[in-house]
Amino acid sequence: MESETISVEMFNEFVQVAELELTPEESKSIREKMNEQLRVIHELESIPLDEQLTPVIHGNPYPRDIQAPLREDIWKPFENTQGIIDQAPRSQDGYIVSPDVPHQKLG
């Protein structure tokens, strides 16, 4: 592959974070496919587009003048957080404790 965006080291870090067990062949194949997908994305990004090009959704025009404006994100704290925590099966120090997820070998 001419230029790899996802190095072996980076891929191994992804695999570790995802807690996957892959054979060397599976790792190589998946990493190659991911790099190919990124190559195609970069190729599509390089296509010049007119900045005045009207957006479309499913082939239908979606002009800017009818697009809904983005709403402002406003943080509103919930007043009864303890009431939610009290409903959890397990909590500790004001946090909900999630159950352990058992690991099993697939295949």
Short mmCIF file of the C-alpha atoms (twelve columns), coordinates in Angstrom:
data_MODEL
# 
_entry.id   MODEL 
# 
loop_
_atom_site.group_PDB 
_atom_site.id 
_atom_site.type_symbol 
_atom_site.label_atom_id 
_atom_site.label_alt_id 
_atom_site.label_comp_id 
_atom_site.label_asym_id 
_atom_site.label_seq_id 
_atom_site.Cartn_x 
_atom_site.Cartn_y 
_atom_site.Cartn_z 
_atom_site.pdbx_PDB_model_num 
ATOM 1   C CA . MET A 1   0.000   0.000   0.000  1 
ATOM 2   C CA . GLU A 2   1.508   3.312   -1.051 1 
ATOM 3   C CA . SER A 3   0.644   5.359   2.014  1 
ATOM 4   C CA . GLU A 4   -0.896  4.025   5.171  1 
ATOM 5   C CA . THR A 5   -2.920  6.301   7.370  1 
ATOM 6   C CA . ILE A 6   -3.407  3.678   10.060 1 
ATOM 7   C CA . SER A 7   -0.049  2.300   11.130 1 
ATOM 8   C CA . VAL A 8   0.438   -1.111  12.714 1 
ATOM 9   C CA . GLU A 9   1.021   0.587   16.068 1 
ATOM 10  C CA . MET A 10  -2.145  2.695   15.796 1 
ATOM 11  C CA . PHE A 11  -4.194  -0.326  14.714 1 
ATOM 12  C CA . ASN A 12  -2.859  -2.399  17.623 1 
ATOM 13  C CA . GLU A 13  -3.937  0.380   19.969 1 
ATOM 14  C CA . PHE A 14  -7.461  0.304   18.473 1 
ATOM 15  C CA . VAL A 15  -7.558  -3.464  18.925 1 
ATOM 16  C CA . GLN A 16  -6.430  -3.161  22.535 1 
ATOM 17  C CA . VAL A 17  -9.016  -0.479  23.369 1 
ATOM 18  C CA . ALA A 18  -11.758 -2.567  21.711 1 
ATOM 19  C CA . GLU A 19  -10.507 -5.607  23.654 1 
ATOM 20  C CA . LEU A 20  -10.392 -7.742  20.519 1 
ATOM 21  C CA . GLU A 21  -8.357  -10.849 19.937 1 
ATOM 22  C CA . LEU A 22  -7.265  -11.060 16.303 1 
ATOM 23  C CA . THR A 23  -4.904  -13.361 14.517 1 
ATOM 24  C CA . PRO A 24  -2.024  -11.680 12.650 1 
ATOM 25  C CA . GLU A 25  -3.847  -12.455 9.377  1 
ATOM 26  C CA . GLU A 26  -7.098  -10.878 10.624 1 
ATOM 27  C CA . SER A 27  -5.220  -7.813  11.854 1 
ATOM 28  C CA . LYS A 28  -3.446  -7.364  8.532  1 
ATOM 29  C CA . SER A 29  -6.644  -7.814  6.526  1 
ATOM 30  C CA . ILE A 30  -8.742  -5.439  8.649  1 
ATOM 31  C CA . ARG A 31  -6.015  -2.770  8.750  1 
ATOM 32  C CA . GLU A 32  -5.616  -2.951  4.966  1 
ATOM 33  C CA . LYS A 33  -9.387  -2.580  4.504  1 
ATOM 34  C CA . MET A 34  -9.506  0.392   6.885  1 
ATOM 35  C CA . ASN A 35  -6.636  2.082   5.043  1 
ATOM 36  C CA . GLU A 36  -8.377  1.453   1.712  1 
ATOM 37  C CA . GLN A 37  -11.569 3.027   3.034  1 
ATOM 38  C CA . LEU A 38  -9.614  6.062   4.227  1 
ATOM 39  C CA . ARG A 39  -7.891  6.321   0.835  1 
ATOM 40  C CA . VAL A 40  -11.294 6.409   -0.882 1 
ATOM 41  C CA . ILE A 41  -12.556 9.035   1.587  1 
ATOM 42  C CA . HIS A 42  -9.489  11.214  0.906  1 
ATOM 43  C CA . GLU A 43  -10.008 10.750  -2.821 1 
ATOM 44  C CA . LEU A 44  -13.631 11.889  -2.510 1 
ATOM 45  C CA . GLU A 45  -12.552 14.858  -0.374 1 
ATOM 46  C CA . SER A 46  -10.199 15.975  -3.120 1 
ATOM 47  C CA . ILE A 47  -13.013 16.403  -5.670 1 
ATOM 48  C CA . PRO A 48  -13.449 20.145  -6.143 1 
ATOM 49  C CA . LEU A 49  -16.980 21.359  -5.464 1 
ATOM 50  C CA . ASP A 50  -18.511 24.746  -6.146 1 
ATOM 51  C CA . GLU A 51  -19.078 26.409  -2.782 1 
ATOM 52  C CA . GLN A 52  -22.451 27.654  -4.017 1 
ATOM 53  C CA . LEU A 53  -23.574 24.094  -4.803 1 
ATOM 54  C CA . THR A 54  -27.053 23.570  -3.381 1 
ATOM 55  C CA . PRO A 55  -27.247 20.715  -0.866 1 
ATOM 56  C CA . VAL A 56  -29.620 17.832  -1.560 1 
ATOM 57  C CA . ILE A 57  -31.124 15.127  0.599  1 
ATOM 58  C CA . HIS A 58  -31.833 11.851  -1.174 1 
ATOM 59  C CA . GLY A 59  -31.656 13.679  -4.502 1 
ATOM 60  C CA . ASN A 60  -34.152 16.367  -3.468 1 
ATOM 61  C CA . PRO A 61  -33.054 20.004  -3.277 1 
ATOM 62  C CA . TYR A 62  -32.493 21.303  0.228  1 
ATOM 63  C CA . PRO A 63  -31.717 24.991  -0.231 1 
ATOM 64  C CA . ARG A 64  -30.024 26.887  2.570  1 
ATOM 65  C CA . ASP A 65  -32.974 29.278  2.985  1 
ATOM 66  C CA . ILE A 66  -35.254 26.441  4.231  1 
ATOM 67  C CA . GLN A 67  -32.686 24.675  6.393  1 
ATOM 68  C CA . ALA A 68  -33.485 24.781  10.074 1 
ATOM 69  C CA . PRO A 69  -30.922 26.857  11.962 1 
ATOM 70  C CA . LEU A 70  -28.672 25.053  14.392 1 
ATOM 71  C CA . ARG A 71  -29.952 25.315  17.907 1 
ATOM 72  C CA . GLU A 72  -27.760 26.628  20.650 1 
ATOM 73  C CA . ASP A 73  -26.599 23.988  23.105 1 
ATOM 74  C CA . ILE A 74  -27.687 25.104  26.529 1 
ATOM 75  C CA . TRP A 75  -26.693 23.058  29.551 1 
ATOM 76  C CA . LYS A 76  -29.548 22.671  32.002 1 
ATOM 77  C CA . PRO A 77  -28.596 20.775  35.150 1 
ATOM 78  C CA . PHE A 78  -31.155 18.254  36.342 1 
ATOM 79  C CA . GLU A 79  -32.359 19.110  39.811 1 
ATOM 80  C CA . ASN A 80  -33.041 15.617  41.152 1 
ATOM 81  C CA . THR A 81  -29.939 13.610  40.273 1 
ATOM 82  C CA . GLN A 82  -30.164 11.695  43.543 1 
ATOM 83  C CA . GLY A 83  -33.638 10.494  42.548 1 
ATOM 84  C CA . ILE A 84  -32.155 8.900   39.425 1 
ATOM 85  C CA . ILE A 85  -29.233 7.388   41.329 1 
ATOM 86  C CA . ASP A 86  -31.657 5.975   43.920 1 
ATOM 87  C CA . GLN A 87  -33.409 4.008   41.145 1 
ATOM 88  C CA . ALA A 88  -30.201 2.313   39.984 1 
ATOM 89  C CA . PRO A 89  -29.636 -1.288  41.084 1 
ATOM 90  C CA . ARG A 90  -26.139 -0.320  42.316 1 
ATOM 91  C CA . SER A 91  -24.518 3.003   43.083 1 
ATOM 92  C CA . GLN A 92  -21.391 4.182   44.819 1 
ATOM 93  C CA . ASP A 93  -20.245 7.662   45.851 1 
ATOM 94  C CA . GLY A 94  -23.029 9.330   43.860 1 
ATOM 95  C CA . TYR A 95  -22.397 7.363   40.648 1 
ATOM 96  C CA . ILE A 96  -24.339 4.547   39.024 1 
ATOM 97  C CA . VAL A 97  -22.301 1.342   38.972 1 
ATOM 98  C CA . SER A 98  -22.703 -0.634  35.764 1 
ATOM 99  C CA . PRO A 99  -22.507 -4.415  35.878 1 
ATOM 100 C CA . ASP A 100 -19.370 -6.195  34.772 1 
ATOM 101 C CA . VAL A 101 -19.638 -7.529  31.248 1 
ATOM 102 C CA . PRO A 102 -18.373 -11.092 31.104 1 
ATOM 103 C CA . HIS A 103 -15.909 -11.823 28.347 1 
ATOM 104 C CA . GLN A 104 -16.339 -14.883 26.234 1 
ATOM 105 C CA . LYS A 105 -14.385 -16.223 23.354 1 
ATOM 106 C CA . LEU A 106 -16.352 -16.192 20.130 1 
ATOM 107 C CA . GLY A 107 -15.975 -18.746 17.427 1 
# 
